[in-house]
Amino acid sequence: MRVLVLDTIHGGADLAAALRDAGHETDEVDVYRGRAGIPVEEALVRTYDLVTAPVHLDPDHPLLRRHGPAVSHHEMVQQVLGDRLPHPFVEITGARGKTTTAHALAALLPGPGILHTSTGTYRYPEREVLWKKSITPASLIPAVREAERLGGWLVAEESLGVTGAGDVAVLTSPEDYPVAAGKKSAIAEKCRLLSRARTVVLPDEIDLASGVRAGDLVSFKGEVCRYAGARRAGFTNPLSTLAGYRTPLALAAATACVLGIDPAPLERFSALDGRMAARREGGLLVLDNANSGTNRATTIEAARYARELSGGGTLTLVIGEEARAVCEGFSADEIRRTVAAVNPTATVYVGEGQAAPTLEAGLDAARRITPSGAIVLAVKTWR
């Protein structure tokens, strides 16, 4: 089969290589930079049996008008994976909460396995870092092959949807934002791809015909989580009082119930770096909530939590977006509204054109002006 793969910088190059390994004749086009593969003009005059493109590509791109409709990268990866799959295999997508949900679920699964997230790809139970790549659909291919080689499970974080190859697919949040040159809805694309999965676990705000709502299996009262379908009735974890952890813990517990696994060990689950992790630097509390899902709601929650842990007083907010590294962004307007809601003592802005270009530079600046009290890191960035 002759296949045209669009977008080499968001996993397309890896997908094209996998298709070639499977025996297909493949062309690839770097639709954003024009640096790799063949030129757009050359691809326009060739003929193809199939074109595959990421869900975020403008549907009016000349190559899609000429050769479309396209199969998404997610759907193409499912075809590449075929029947050689690990079990259990859980795919996780959503605007925020993916990484925390993935780590929480991996903490419950027995035996060897692979955890594939934006923080890195890990071999369990050793938690050894194997590599650090993106979470594009194509990045799933080596994670699947490694989990299959181990004879173990796979928990995989994916951007903008799922392949549908897993035993269970999880949506972590209902937030929406425009993609594909503003012509598509991110949540609509995610739900379209989720509808192809065998079993779907959902936050309570989303309804799909094939989905299981986490709230039907899990409930919280303060620090206590109650759940159904397992040997024990509940667990207690102080993180359950934080909105940024309550939903991921609920989704991980509900997914465990669906898989027939007891969620009780989540009582020992601790905060992840960059996700409400608190540390002391002398008389200063640093609350780290800088991650790919940072937004207004999580920043307000982080500030509340930091004030609670530090006893009030001075609070410096380090906020912004590091090098526009994340699809859904942290807009200037949202940042302004967030700062107004938090009402910090001082603010350090991070990003292109700001005084602090990076998260680390922002933290250094905050340390210089905050001798005591708390610093909250709220920079949207890949960690």
N, C-alpha and C positions, 0 to 999 in steps of 0.2 A: 504494500500500500504506500502511496506517495502522500506524505503529511507535511503541512506547513505549520510550523510552531511560531507563534507570535509572542514577543516580549522575552528577550534573553536575560534581562536583569532581575526578573522576579521568578526565577526558577525555570524559565523556558530553556536555557542552555542545558540544564540537567535533564529536563524532560526530553529534549531532542536526542541527547546521548542515549537515554534509556530506550527510546524508540528505535534508534539505529541498532542498539544491541539486540533488540527483538526482531531485527531483520527488515525494518521499514526504511524506505528511502525518504530522507527528511531534509527539509530546508528550514532555516530559522532566520528570523528578522528581529533586529533590535529596534522596536517601534518607537522607543523614547529617545535614544541617543544616536542611533544610526551607525554604531561603531562595530557591531558584530554581525556575523551571518551575511546574508545577501542583501542588496539594497531593495527598498520598497519597489522601485521601478522594475527590477528584474522579477520579483515575486508576482507582480501584477500581470505579467505576460505568460507566466507558467501555468500549468494545470495541476490540480491536486485532487486526490480522493477525499481528503479531510483537512480541515483547518482547526487548530486548537488555540485558544486565547484565554488570558486571565479574565475573571469576571469584572475587573476594574478597567478594562480597555474600552475606550469610546466605541460604541456600536456603529458609529458612522465613520470609523477609520476606513480609508480606501480599500485596504486589503480585506476587511470584513464585508464591505459592499460588493467586492468582486468575487470573493471565494466563500463567503458565509452562507448560512449561519454557522457559527463556530461551536465546537464542543469545548466546554470549559477545561482549564488545566486540571481541576479537581476530577472531573469525569474521565479525562484522559489518563490520569494517574491510576484510577481504579482499573482501567483496561490493562495498563502496564503491569499492575500488581497481580492480576489474574487470581488463581486459586491458591497461590503460595502465600498464606497469611498466618500470622501468629494468633494465639487465642489465650485469654480474651484480648481483644483489640478494641480500645476505646478512643474515639476521635472527639476532640474538644474544640469548639469555636465560639466566638462572641467578642463583643467590643471590649470587655474588661472581665477580669476574674479567671481567664483561661489558665494562666500559669499556676495560680494558687489552687484551683480545682484539680489541675493535673498532678501537682505535687502531693496534695492530700489523698487523692485516689491511689497514686503509686505507693504511698505509705501503707496502704491496706492490702495490696496484692502480694500473695505468697510466692516464694521461689524466685527464679531468675526472671529478668525482664528488662525492658528498655523504656525509659522516660524521655520523650522528645519534646522540648519546650524552647521558648525564646531565650531562656537562661542557659541553655545547653542541652546536649543529649547525653544521658547517663545510663550506665549499666548497673542494674540492681542485682543482688542486695548491697553490693559494694558502694553504690552511688559514685562510681568512678566516671569522671567526665570523658566521653569518647571524642566529641567534637562540638564546636559551636557554629551553627549555621542559622539560616532564616527559618521561618515556619511556613514557607510557601508550600503549595501542594507537592511539588516535585521533591522537596526536602524529606518528604515522608518515605520515599523509596528506599534509601539506605537504612533508615530506622526500621522499616518493616523487614528488610533482609537480615539485619543483625538480630532482631528479635526472633525471627524464624530460625536462624542459625543456632541461637541459644536454646531453642525449644521453649521459649518463655512468652510472657505477655508483652503488650505494647500499650502505653498511654501516650497519645500524640496530640499536641497543640497545633492547630492549623488556622491560618488567616482566611477570613472571608468565606467560610464554608467548610464542608467535609467531602471526602471522596465517596462515602457510602460503603466503603469496603469493610468497615469495622463491625464488631458485634453490637456495639452501642455507640451512638453519637450524642454528644452533650452540647446544648446551647447555654452559655453562661449568663447572658444579659440581653435585654430587649432593646437597647439603645440603637438608634438608626442614624445614618449619615449618608450623604450622596456619594456615589462612586460612578465610574465610567463617564467622566466629563459632566457629572451632575444628572445623567440620564437614567440612572438606576438607583434603587434603594438597597443599601447594604443588608438590612434585615430581610428584605424580600428575597434577595439572592441567597442568603444563608438558609432561609426557610425552604426555598426551592430545592437546595441541595440536601438539606436535612430530610426532606420528604422521601428521599431515595434510600435512607438508612433502614436497617432492620428494626431497630428499637431506638427511640429518642427520649432523652431526659431533658426536661425544660424548666426554666424558671416559671414561676406562677403567672407572670404577666403575658406569656405567650401560649397560644393554643394551636396545636397541630393534631390532625386526626389520628396519627400514629404515635403521638407523644404521651409520655408519662410526666405529669407535673411533680416536681420535687415536693411541693407542699402536701401532696396526697400521701407521701411516705414519711415525711420528716416534719417536725415542728420544734420550735424553740421557746423556752421560758427562761430569760436571763442567760446564765451560763450553761444551762442544761438543754441538750438535744435529745428528743424522743424520736424513735424511728420504728418502723414496722418491718416484718419479714425477715428478721434475723434472730439469733439466739438470745441477745440481750435487748433490753428495752431502751437503753439510752447511754449517753456519756456526758461528761462535764468538761468544758474547756472555756477559759476566760475569753478567748478570742471570739467566742460566739456572740459577745456583746457588741462587736464591731461589725458594721454593715459590710465592710470590705472583706470580712472573713465569714460572716454568717451565711451568705449565699453560696460561696464556694464549698463550705463545709456541708451545707444542705445538699448541694448537687453531688458532691463526692459520696456522702452517706446514701443518698437515693440511688446513685449508680451502683454502689456496692450492694444494696438490697436487691436491685434488679439482677445482679450477677450472682446472688446467693452468698455474699460475703458479709461478715459481721463488721459494721462500722465502728465498733467500740474502741479500737486503738486510736481513733481520732482524738481521744482525750489527751494524748501525748503530742499532738501536732503543734508545732511552734511557728511563730511568724517567720516569713521568708525575707531575705535581704531585699530592700526596696519596696516592701509591701507591709507597711506599718511596723517595721522592725525598729525597736528603740534601743539606744545605747547611751551610756554615760561617758562624758569626757570631762572629768573633774566635776565642777559644779554645773556643767551644761548638759542638758538632755538633747540628743539628736534623734528625731523621729524621721526615719527614712521611708518615704512613700513615693519615690521617683521610679517610675516604671512605664511600660508601654501603654498601660490602661489609665494612667493618671488623668483625672478630670476634675471638674468643679466639686462634684459630690464627694469624691474620695479625699480631696484636699480639705474640705470643710470638716470631714470626719477625722482626718489626721490631726488637724489643728485642735479639735475638741479633745482628742485622745492625748495629745502632747500637753495641753493645759492641765488635764486631769492627772497625768503622771508627774508633771513638774511642780504642781501646786499653784499654778497660775503665774502671774508676773510677766516678764519680758518674753516676747515671742517674735522671732525673725522668720519670715517666710521666704524661701528660695523657690521661685516659680518660673515656669516658661516651657519652652520646647527646644530640645537639643537637636539642632541641624535638621529639623523637619524630618525626623527619622521614622515617623509612624503614620500609617495611612489616614487615620481619622483625625489626627492633629489636635492642637490645643489653641484655639483661635485667640486673637488679641482681645476680642470682646469678652470671650468667656474668661480669660485671665483677669481682665479688669473687674468683672462681676465677682470672681472668686476672691480677689484681694479685698474688695469692699465687704464681702460676707465674713471673711476671716477677721478683718480689722487687726492686722498684726502691728507690733511696735515698729518694725522696720521690714522692708521688702527688698530682696535682691532679685532682679530679673535676669533670666538666662535665655540665650538664643542668639541667632544671627542679628547683628547690629546692636546687641545689648552690651552692658558693661562686662558681664560674665558670659563668655561664649559656650562654656560647658558646665555640666553639673559640678564637677570638682572645683572649678574656678568659683562657682557660685557659693559652694560650701566654704571655701577659704575666705571669701569676702564676708560671709555671714559670721564666721568665727571671729573676725577682726572687730566686728561691731556688736558682738553679743557675748559679754564676759560671763553672764549667768542667765538662767532661764531656759528657754527652749529654742531649737532651730527645727523647722519643718521643711523637709526636702520634697517639693511637689513639681518635679520637672518630668515632662513626658519624654521618655527616652528608652531605647533598648538597653537592657542590662545583661 
